[in-house]
Amino acid sequence: MMRRGTPEADLQRAVLQALRIALPRTAIIHHCANEVTEAGPRGAKRQAILVGMGVHAGFADLMVICDSRVLFLELKAPKGRLRPEQEAFRDAVQAQGFGWALVRSLDDALGALADHGFTTRIAPSPRRPAP
């Protein structure tokens, strides 16, 4: 289901659905809701509670765990850019040997699985090098 004005959310729903089909049933695909979008003091209080409970700034949108592999996927609209916190998270997880990928399309998501050695039931389309 596509909704106007939410390209990243639409992409995430489509990617999640594709990953559920492509990966084995044993795979864990987790979305970390790490931000409160409510404005004002109530939103700030809720965000502070979440940070106190362990929410990590810049954490990727999806985490895929399957067959002893971990891959973090950061989903962005075609012109979306990483925030500094997201770049720091990317650098930290890659330095620890985990996979991380920027995803702007279903092909990017399936390609990231292939690039990081995940076995899938779907063959990815040929990928263009990232700009």
C-alpha positions as a Python dict, from the first residue, in 0.01 Angstrom:
ca = {
    (1, 'M'): (0, 0, 0),
    (2, 'M'): (151, 332, -108),
    (3, 'R'): (72, 646, 91),
    (4, 'R'): (137, 996, -30),
    (5, 'G'): (404, 1192, 149),
    (6, 'T'): (581, 899, 316),
    (7, 'P'): (831, 764, 60),
    (8, 'E'): (1064, 609, 318),
    (9, 'A'): (778, 440, 503),
    (10, 'D'): (638, 310, 174),
    (11, 'L'): (982, 178, 78),
    (12, 'Q'): (1025, 15, 417),
    (13, 'R'): (692, -167, 390),
    (14, 'A'): (783, -294, 42),
    (15, 'V'): (1133, -399, 149),
    (16, 'L'): (1001, -576, 458),
    (17, 'Q'): (749, -769, 249),
    (18, 'A'): (1018, -867, -6),
    (19, 'L'): (1262, -977, 267),
    (20, 'R'): (995, -1195, 426),
    (21, 'I'): (952, -1370, 92),
    (22, 'A'): (1321, -1384, -3),
    (23, 'L'): (1475, -1499, 325),
    (24, 'P'): (1428, -1832, 504),
    (25, 'R'): (1151, -1847, 762),
    (26, 'T'): (1414, -1860, 1035),
    (27, 'A'): (1533, -1508, 950),
    (28, 'I'): (1465, -1229, 1194),
    (29, 'I'): (1386, -891, 1039),
    (30, 'H'): (1351, -621, 1301),
    (31, 'H'): (1252, -256, 1273),
    (32, 'C'): (1389, -32, 1544),
    (33, 'A'): (1150, 253, 1610),
    (34, 'N'): (1416, 487, 1740),
    (35, 'E'): (1253, 826, 1705),
    (36, 'V'): (941, 993, 1834),
    (37, 'T'): (779, 1217, 1575),
    (38, 'E'): (546, 1392, 1817),
    (39, 'A'): (637, 1757, 1854),
    (40, 'G'): (652, 1957, 2175),
    (41, 'P'): (723, 1870, 2536),
    (42, 'R'): (531, 1542, 2525),
    (43, 'G'): (738, 1417, 2229),
    (44, 'A'): (1062, 1533, 2393),
    (45, 'K'): (970, 1351, 2715),
    (46, 'R'): (887, 1031, 2524),
    (47, 'Q'): (1216, 1051, 2329),
    (48, 'A'): (1409, 1099, 2655),
    (49, 'I'): (1240, 789, 2798),
    (50, 'L'): (1335, 586, 2490),
    (51, 'V'): (1697, 706, 2503),
    (52, 'G'): (1707, 609, 2871),
    (53, 'M'): (1583, 264, 2773),
    (54, 'G'): (1865, 216, 2520),
    (55, 'V'): (1754, 373, 2193),
    (56, 'H'): (2069, 454, 1996),
    (57, 'A'): (2082, 766, 1777),
    (58, 'G'): (2133, 679, 1411),
    (59, 'F'): (2042, 312, 1449),
    (60, 'A'): (1949, 159, 1113),
    (61, 'D'): (1585, 118, 1011),
    (62, 'L'): (1601, -261, 972),
    (63, 'M'): (1823, -529, 1119),
    (64, 'V'): (1836, -867, 944),
    (65, 'I'): (1963, -1172, 1132),
    (66, 'C'): (1990, -1501, 946),
    (67, 'D'): (2230, -1795, 938),
    (68, 'S'): (2483, -1631, 1173),
    (69, 'R'): (2488, -1309, 968),
    (70, 'V'): (2375, -961, 1070),
    (71, 'L'): (2294, -685, 823),
    (72, 'F'): (2175, -334, 902),
    (73, 'L'): (1966, -159, 637),
    (74, 'E'): (1919, 217, 632),
    (75, 'L'): (1627, 307, 406),
    (76, 'K'): (1618, 643, 233),
    (77, 'A'): (1403, 810, -29),
    (78, 'P'): (1579, 869, -363),
    (79, 'K'): (1715, 1207, -253),
    (80, 'G'): (1735, 1135, 120),
    (81, 'R'): (2067, 1186, 296),
    (82, 'L'): (2224, 1024, 598),
    (83, 'R'): (2232, 1232, 915),
    (84, 'P'): (2566, 1252, 1099),
    (85, 'E'): (2434, 1010, 1363),
    (86, 'Q'): (2349, 758, 1090),
    (87, 'E'): (2695, 792, 937),
    (88, 'A'): (2851, 735, 1282),
    (89, 'F'): (2634, 425, 1334),
    (90, 'R'): (2731, 292, 988),
    (91, 'D'): (3100, 343, 1060),
    (92, 'A'): (3075, 182, 1405),
    (93, 'V'): (2897, -135, 1292),
    (94, 'Q'): (3120, -178, 988),
    (95, 'A'): (3429, -135, 1207),
    (96, 'Q'): (3296, -424, 1418),
    (97, 'G'): (3259, -644, 1109),
    (98, 'F'): (2883, -621, 1060),
    (99, 'G'): (2713, -552, 728),
    (100, 'W'): (2543, -220, 660),
    (101, 'A'): (2374, -96, 344),
    (102, 'L'): (2195, 213, 220),
    (103, 'V'): (1871, 107, 53),
    (104, 'R'): (1673, 324, -187),
    (105, 'S'): (1487, 47, -373),
    (106, 'L'): (1386, -318, -357),
    (107, 'D'): (1678, -400, -586),
    (108, 'D'): (1914, -229, -340),
    (109, 'A'): (1775, -441, -55),
    (110, 'L'): (1803, -770, -242),
    (111, 'G'): (2146, -673, -372),
    (112, 'A'): (2261, -593, -18),
    (113, 'L'): (2159, -942, 92),
    (114, 'A'): (2365, -1092, -192),
    (115, 'D'): (2659, -858, -126),
    (116, 'H'): (2670, -971, 237),
    (117, 'G'): (2641, -1343, 169),
    (118, 'F'): (2277, -1404, 259),
    (119, 'T'): (2112, -1701, 91),
    (120, 'T'): (1779, -1601, -63),
    (121, 'R'): (1505, -1756, -271),
    (122, 'I'): (1518, -1460, -513),
    (123, 'A'): (1799, -1375, -753),
    (124, 'P'): (1885, -1003, -740),
    (125, 'S'): (1887, -797, -1058),
    (126, 'P'): (2224, -678, -1184),
    (127, 'R'): (2336, -382, -974),
    (128, 'R'): (2480, -52, -1080),
    (129, 'P'): (2777, 74, -883),
    (130, 'A'): (2677, 330, -619),
    (131, 'P'): (2749, 691, -718),
}
